[in-house]
C-alpha cells in the first residue's frame, strides 16, 4: 500500500509516507546540509519503531549510514533504508450515521531505498552531487540532486545553492497501471556564524510537482438525495476514487538559530518553517529543543514541535453528486412515483411533470484527512551516550498527536503515535 505525503506535515499513514520521509527528504535535505569541515569516517545504524494508537499503523525502519574521506578533497556518504509497514488506514470515506469510527482498510508493504553522494572540495567551494533510489510494490522512484556550498567571510558564512529532481512511477488500487510523477526542488540557503556561540540558518525552497499526484488508495463519498430513496448513493464509506490536481507549486521558508550557553553547558535550538502551495494549504511549523551536556559522555535533548495547516481547497468529508454521473445529469420522476428517467434515456423525460439536476463532480476532490485543517504536536527526547571515542549509542522517544480543527472531519481519522529509536555510531 502507498500514499503520497501531500500535506507539509510528517503524518505517516501508509507506505509512501515512508517513501516521502525517506527518498524525497534524502534528496532535498542534502541540498541544505552543512558541509563537513573535518575528516569524520563513520558508520551508523538506527532502528525506529512507529506505532499508532489502537493498533492502527505500525512502521519499523532500519537505517544504515556511512561517510568516509577518500582524500582531503573528496568525501563519500551513503545511506540504505528498509521499512516495513502494516495495520489499517482510513479509506477516505465517512462513517455510518451515529458511528464515530471512520472506515479503515488493511495495508502492508515493504520499502527498500538508498542514496549516495560525494563532497567534492576545491578552494572555498564544495560541490555535492547525489543519487537516490526507492522501491515498493507500487512505487518506484529515482532522485538526483546537486548542491553547491560556497564559503565567505573567513568561512563564517556559507551560501548553499541546490537543485533536486525525482522521477516517480505510481500505481495502486484505483490506478492499476504505473503512471509517472515528477518533482523538482530549488533551494537557496545561508548558514551564518554570528559568534562563537551562535549559528543561524535560512533556507528558501521552491518546489513543483507534475503528473499523477492523486493517492491511488484513497476514495471519496458522493451523495445525492433523489425523489426516490432507492436511487440514493450509499452515504457510508467510499464509492468513488479521489482526484487531485495534476500539479502543485509550493514555497517553503525556514529559519533556525542555535545558541550555546556556557553557564548551563548546553545549547538551545529554535526553528520556524512556513509552507504555502497552490492547493490552498498554508502551514506553520515551530520547533524548540534543548541540548544539555551531562558530564563528558552524555547529551540529553528534549524537544517540542508544533505544526498547523489550513485545508486544501478541494477537501471535504462528502461531496454532492452521484458516482454514476461524474458529469452530472438531469432526472425526471415518473407518474408511478418510484421510477426515475435520466437524460441519457431516449424516452426522457417520459411522463414526468418536473425534472431535477444531479450536480457534476468538481475538478478536484479528496477526503484524505491529511489535507484537512489540522494541527500536530510532537514531544520527546534524545539521549546520546559517547561510550568511547569511537563508539556512541542513541536512544530516543517521541509522542506524536494529530488533531482536526474543522469540526466536521471525524476525530477518529487523526492518528496519534509512539515512536521509539535506537541508534549506534562507530567512528574510525
C-alpha positions in Angstrom: 0.0 0.0 0.0 1.1 3.5 -0.7 0.1 7.1 0.0 1.8 10.3 -1.0 2.9 12.8 1.5 0.5 15.6 0.4 0.5 17.9 3.3 3.5 19.7 4.7 3.2 17.8 7.9 5.0 14.5 8.6 1.9 12.3 9.1 2.5 8.6 8.2 -0.5 6.5 7.3 0.8 4.2 4.7 3.9 3.1 2.9 4.5 6.0 0.6 4.7 8.3 3.7 7.8 6.2 4.5 9.0 6.9 0.9 8.3 10.6 1.3 10.1 10.7 4.6 12.9 8.7 3.0 13.7 9.3 -0.6 12.3 12.8 -1.1 13.7 14.2 2.1 17.0 12.5 1.5 17.4 14.5 -1.7 16.2 17.9 -0.6 17.8 17.8 2.9 21.1 17.0 1.2 20.7 20.4 -0.6 20.9 22.3 2.6 23.1 20.1 4.7 26.1 21.8 6.2 29.4 20.7 4.7 31.8 18.9 7.0 34.9 20.8 7.8 37.0 17.9 9.1 37.5 14.3 8.4 34.9 12.0 10.0 34.9 8.4 8.8 31.9 6.7 10.5 29.1 4.3 10.1 25.7 4.5 11.9 22.8 2.1 12.4 19.3 3.1 13.6 16.1 1.2 14.3 12.9 3.1 14.6 9.5 1.7 15.7 6.5 3.9 14.9 3.2 2.7 16.5 -0.2 4.4 16.1 -2.7 4.1 18.9 -5.4 1.4 18.8 -3.1 -0.7 16.7 -3.8 1.3 13.5 -0.5 1.6 11.7 2.9 0.1 12.6 6.1 1.1 10.8 9.5 -0.3 11.5 12.5 1.4 9.9 16.1 0.2 9.8 18.8 2.7 8.5 22.5 2.2 7.8 24.6 5.3 7.0 28.3 5.8 6.2 30.6 8.5 5.3 34.3 8.5 4.6 37.1 10.7 3.3 38.8 9.3 0.2 41.3 12.1 0.3 41.4 15.7 1.6 39.2 16.9 -1.3 36.7 14.0 -1.8 34.3 12.5 0.8 31.7 9.9 0.1 28.5 9.3 2.1 25.6 7.0 1.6 22.5 5.5 3.3 20.3 2.4 3.0 16.8 2.2 4.4 14.5 -0.7 4.9 10.9 -0.2 6.0 8.0 -2.5 6.8 4.5 -1.3 7.4 1.3 -3.0 8.5 -2.0 -2.1 10.1 -5.1 -0.2 8.9 -5.6 3.3 7.5 -8.7 5.4 6.7 -10.3 4.7 3.3 -11.3 8.4 2.9 -15.0 7.7 3.4 -17.2 8.9 6.2 -18.6 6.6 8.9 -22.2 5.5 9.1 -24.7 7.8 10.8 -24.3 7.7 14.6 -20.9 6.0 14.3 -17.7 7.9 15.2 -15.2 5.5 13.7 -14.1 6.2 10.1 -13.9 3.1 7.8 -10.4 1.5 7.7 -8.6 -0.7 5.2 -5.8 -3.2 6.0 -2.4 -2.4 4.5 1.1 -3.9 4.4 4.2 -3.2 2.3 8.0 -3.0 2.3 10.3 -0.4 1.0 14.0 -0.6 0.1 15.7 2.7 -0.6 19.2 4.2 -0.7 21.1 7.3 -1.6 24.7 8.1 -2.2 26.6 11.4 -2.6 30.0 12.9 -2.6 31.5 16.1 -1.3 34.0 17.5 -3.9 36.1 20.3 -2.3 38.1 22.9 -4.1 39.0 26.2 -2.6 36.0 27.8 -0.9 33.5 25.7 -2.8 32.1 22.2 -2.1 30.1 20.5 -4.8 27.8 17.6 -3.7 26.1 15.5 -6.4 23.7 12.9 -5.1 21.6 10.0 -6.3 18.7 8.2 -4.6 16.5 5.2 -5.3 13.4 3.8 -3.7 11.4 0.7 -4.5 8.0 -0.5 -3.2 5.4 -2.9 -4.6 3.5 0.1 -6.1 6.0 2.9 -6.1 9.4 3.3 -7.9 11.5 6.5 -7.6 14.8 7.8 -8.8 16.2 11.0 -7.4 19.1 13.2 -8.4 20.5 16.3 -6.7 23.3 18.8 -6.9 24.3 21.2 -4.2 26.9 24.0 -4.3 28.2 25.3 -1.0 30.4 28.5 -1.1 32.2 29.8 1.9 32.7 33.5 2.5 33.8 35.8 5.3 36.7 33.6 6.6 34.3 30.6 6.4 31.8 32.2 8.8 29.2 32.4 6.0 28.2 29.6 3.7 25.9 30.1 0.7 24.0 26.9 -0.4 22.5 26.6 -3.9 20.8 23.3 -4.7 18.5 21.5 -7.2 16.8 18.1 -6.9 14.5 16.1 -9.2 12.6 12.9 -8.6 11.3 10.6 -11.3 8.5 8.5 -9.8 6.2 5.8 -11.1 3.0 5.2 -9.1 0.3 2.5 -9.1 -2.3 1.3 -6.7 -5.9 0.1 -6.2 -7.5 2.8 -8.3 -4.5 3.1 -10.7 -3.6 -0.4 -11.8 -1.0 0.7 -14.4 2.1 2.6 -13.3 1.9 6.3 -14.1 4.5 9.0 -13.8 5.0 11.8 -11.4 7.9 14.3 -11.4 9.1 16.7 -8.7 11.7 19.4 -8.8 13.0 21.4 -5.9 15.3 24.5 -5.9 17.0 25.7 -2.8 18.8 28.8 -1.7 20.2 28.9 1.8 22.6 30.7 4.0 24.5 29.4 7.1 25.8 32.3 9.2 28.1 32.1 12.3 27.2 35.2 14.3 29.6 34.5 17.2 31.5 31.5 18.6 28.2 30.6 20.4 25.5 31.5 17.9 24.7 30.0 14.5 21.8 30.9 12.1 20.4 29.2 9.0 18.0 30.4 6.5 16.6 28.3 3.6 14.2 29.1 0.8 12.8 26.3 -1.3 10.6 26.3 -4.4 9.1 23.0 -5.5 7.0 21.9 -8.5 5.3 18.6 -8.8 3.6 17.4 -12.0 1.8 14.2 -13.1 -0.2 11.8 -11.0 -0.5 13.4 -7.6 -3.6 11.5 -6.5 -3.4 8.8 -3.8 -4.4 5.6 -5.6 -5.7 4.1 -2.3 -7.9 7.0 -1.2 -11.6 7.3 -2.1 -14.4 9.8 -1.5 -18.1 9.6 -1.0 -20.6 11.2 -3.4 -24.1 11.5 -2.1 -27.4 13.0 -3.6 -31.0 12.8 -2.3 -33.2 11.6 -5.1 -37.0 11.9 -5.1 -37.0 8.1 -4.6 -34.7 7.0 -1.8 -33.8 3.7 -3.6 -31.7 5.8 -6.1 -29.6 7.5 -3.4 -25.9 6.6 -3.5 -24.7 5.0 -0.3 -23.7 7.7 2.2 -21.2 5.4 4.1 -17.5 4.7 3.2 -16.2 5.4 -0.3 -18.0 5.0 -3.6 -15.5 6.7 -5.9 -11.8 7.3 -6.2 -10.4 10.7 -5.2 -8.9 13.1 -7.7 -6.3 15.7 -7.0 -4.8 18.4 -9.3 -2.0 17.1 -11.6 0.4 19.9 -10.5 1.4 21.6 -7.3 3.7 24.6 -6.8 5.0 25.1 -3.2 7.1 27.7 -1.5 8.9 27.0 1.8 10.9 29.3 4.0 12.8 28.0 7.1 14.9 29.9 9.6 16.8 28.4 12.6 19.1 29.5 15.3 21.4 27.6 17.7 23.0 29.3 20.7 25.3 27.7 23.2 25.1 28.9 26.9 28.4 28.4 28.7 26.9 28.8 32.2 24.5 25.9 31.6 26.8 23.8 29.5 24.0 23.4 26.9 22.6 24.9 23.8 19.1 25.9 22.6 17.9 25.4 19.1 14.8 27.0 17.6 13.3 26.9 14.1 10.3 28.1 12.2 9.0 26.8 8.8 6.4 28.4 6.6 4.8 26.5 3.8 2.4 27.5 1.0 1.2 25.8 -2.1 -1.4 26.4 -4.8 -3.6 23.7 -3.4 -4.6 26.3 -0.9 -2.6 25.0 2.1 -0.8 27.4 4.4 1.3 25.8 7.1 3.4 26.9 10.0 5.8 24.7 11.9 7.8 25.7 15.0 10.3 23.6 16.9 12.3 24.2 20.1 14.9 21.9 21.5 17.5 22.0 24.3 20.8 20.1 24.2 22.1 19.5 27.7 25.6 18.1 28.3 25.7 15.8 31.3 29.3 15.2 32.3 31.6 14.4 29.4 29.8 11.5 27.8 26.0 12.1 27.9 23.9 14.6 25.9 20.1 14.9 26.7 18.0 16.7 24.1 14.3 17.2 24.9 12.3 18.9 22.1 8.8 20.2 21.2 7.3 20.6 17.7 4.1 22.3 16.7 2.5 22.2 13.2 -0.6 23.9 11.9 -2.1 23.9 8.4 -5.2 25.1 6.6 -7.2 22.7 4.4 -6.7 22.1 0.7 -9.3 23.9 -1.4 -10.7 20.6 -2.7 -11.0 18.9 0.7 -14.4 17.8 2.1 -15.8 14.9 4.1 -18.5 14.3 1.5 -19.3 15.7 -2.0 -22.6 16.4 -3.7 -23.3 14.2 -6.7 -23.6 10.6 -7.8 -20.7 8.4 -8.7 -22.7 7.1 -11.7 -22.9 10.6 -13.2 -19.4 12.4 -12.9 -20.6 15.0 -15.5 -23.9 15.5 -13.8 -27.4 14.5 -15.1 -31.0 15.6 -15.3 -33.7 13.3 -13.9 -37.5 13.1 -14.2 -39.7 11.4 -11.6 -42.4 9.4 -13.4 -46.0 9.4 -12.5 -45.8 6.0 -10.9 -43.9 7.7 -8.1 -41.0 5.2 -8.0 -39.3 5.4 -11.4 -36.8 8.0 -12.5 -35.7 8.6 -16.1 -32.4 10.3 -16.7 -31.4 12.4 -19.7 -29.3 9.6 -21.3 -32.6 7.6 -21.7 -34.1 8.0 -25.2 -37.6 8.4 -23.7 -36.5 11.1 -21.2 -38.4 13.0 -19.7 -41.2 10.4 -20.1 -44.4 11.2 -18.4 -42.8 13.2 -15.6 -44.1 16.6 -14.8 -40.9 18.1 -13.4 -37.1 17.5 -13.7 -34.2 17.9 -11.3 -30.5 18.2 -11.8 -27.8 16.0 -10.3 -24.6 18.1 -9.9 -21.4 17.0 -11.7 -18.2 16.2 -9.9 -15.8 19.1 -9.2 -12.5 19.4 -10.9 -10.6 18.1 -7.9 -11.9 16.3 -4.7 -10.3 14.5 -1.8 -11.4 13.3 1.7 -7.9 12.5 2.8 -7.7 13.8 6.4 -4.1 14.9 5.9 -5.4 17.6 3.6 -7.9 19.0 6.2 -7.4 21.8 8.6 -5.4 20.3 11.5 -2.5 20.7 13.9 0.0 18.3 15.3 2.1 18.1 18.5 5.4 16.2 18.8 7.3 15.9 22.1 10.1 13.7 23.1 13.8 13.5 24.0 17.0 12.0 22.6 19.7 10.6 24.9 23.2 10.3 23.3 26.0 8.4 25.1 29.6 8.6 23.9 30.7 5.3 25.3 34.2 5.6 23.7 35.9 7.9 21.4 34.9 5.5 18.6 31.5 4.4 19.8 28.2 6.1 20.7 24.7 5.0 21.4 21.5 7.0 20.9 18.0 6.4 22.5 15.0 8.5 21.5 11.3 8.6 22.2 8.6 10.8 20.5 4.9 11.2 21.1 3.0 12.3 18.1 -0.6 13.7 18.2 -2.7 14.9 15.3 -5.9 16.8 15.8 -8.5 18.0 13.3 -9.7 21.6 13.6 -12.6 21.9 11.0 -15.3 20.4 13.3 -16.5 18.2 10.5 -13.9 15.5 9.9 -14.4 12.7 12.5 -11.8 12.7 15.2 -11.1 9.0 14.7 -9.5 9.9 11.3 -6.5 11.5 13.0 -3.7 9.3 14.4 -1.5 9.6 17.5 1.6 7.5 17.8 4.6 6.5 19.9 8.0 6.5 18.2 11.0 4.6 19.6 14.5 4.9 18.2 17.8 3.1 19.0 21.0 4.1 17.2 24.6 3.0 17.2 27.6 5.0 15.8 31.1 3.9 15.1 34.0 6.4 14.2 37.2 5.3 12.6 
